[in-house]
Amino acid sequence: MNVWDTRKRARLMNKETRKKFIKRKQTEISAAEMVDAILSGDRTILSRAITLIESNAGRHKKTAEEILQSLLPRAGKSVRIGITGVPGAGKSTFIESFGLLLCNKGHRVAVLAVDPSSTVHGGSILGDKTRMEQLAKHPNAFIRPSPSGGTLGGVHRKTRETMIACEAAGYDVLLIETVGVGQSEVLVRGMVDFFMLLVLTGAGDELQGMKKGIMELADAVIVNKADGRNLELAKKTQREYKQILHFLQPATQGWTTPALTCSALFKQGIEEIWEMVLRYIEVTKASGLFQENRKMQAKEWLYALIKEELESAFFGDEKVKSLVPGIEKKVMDEEITVTKASGLLFDAFYDRLC
């Protein structure tokens, strides 16, 4: 029985039995069936596939790799947009307004919202689907809140694989939201085509707490909440950012980073932002930079995964795990140097390999 017969049969059952049936049957879906369902636009199976991709369980890894390899030829045709911003800049409201605009234009939009993880259970503690209620209900939208899994800056290590799955499912615009703190912006910059920074009014005060490096990553600076009494101040802030950007190295060769204003709440200026993104795509594709960036990102992804696998193998080694507590204590008590401690652990690791 294929997945479509399963779902038809499930609809005929009472609510409680149906839940148990679907849960049992989903575990029996093969990788090939999941691929077929994803390619046909089944959002439920897409979510399940992403759960497999994000899983750290060894039994899921082979299935996830098989799914991704099959989906890869159908991926890569979207516009990937990274969105970051200072706390209070209104990222969620902006993403919902921006996403709704694109969905209403006929685009299919996937939002990968990367949340801080709970220190207790490692799960997502922000409810992105409740923060973007209207967008979540749109048939052309798919929202996937992801726990950070403890990775640097809250960027989930499986976000790239999730992007492949969403693209293969037919989503032609991907919006990647960062937590907006630390170095997560650098990581997201390395996986998107266009990177925008959302800011609030009052550039002078805000820039005191903003790293220059983050400004240099942006392909556009968006001054949000440009409405009501705040409108004139937003325009003033826009002018200040234009002056600042004039002295910074552009994030993308051949592209002058603009500063724009918008009101995500009142959906003003959102259309102009999309037109600006389209101009950027046109410029970078014409110069060949668009595809070159994609190739370099794939290369960086390869080396990032190699480092991740090596780290996992090292700390997963039984001998290393048994030695770490004692060596940690000796380092903290200044009985041995950090260099000596590292050498002892690697010696143990290499001995196990030989």
Secondary structure, 3 states (H helix, E strand, C coil): CCHHHHHHHHHCCCHHHHHHHHHHHHCCCCHHHHHHHHHCCCHHHHHHHHHHHHCCCHHHHHHHHHHHHHHHHHCCCCEEEEEEECCCCCHHHHHHHHHHHHHHCCCCEEEEEEECECCCCCCECCCHHHHCHHHHHCCCEEEEEEECCCCHHHCCCCHHHHHHHHHHCCCCEEEEECCCCCCHHHHHHCCCCEEEEEECCCHHHHHCCCCHHHHHHCCEEEECCCCHHHHHHHHHHHHHHHHHHHCCCCCCCCCCCCEEECECCCCECHHHHHHHHHHHHHHHHHHCHHHHHHHHHHHHHHHHHHHHHHHHHHHHCHHHHHHHHHHHHHHHCCCCCHHHHHHHHHHHHHHHHC
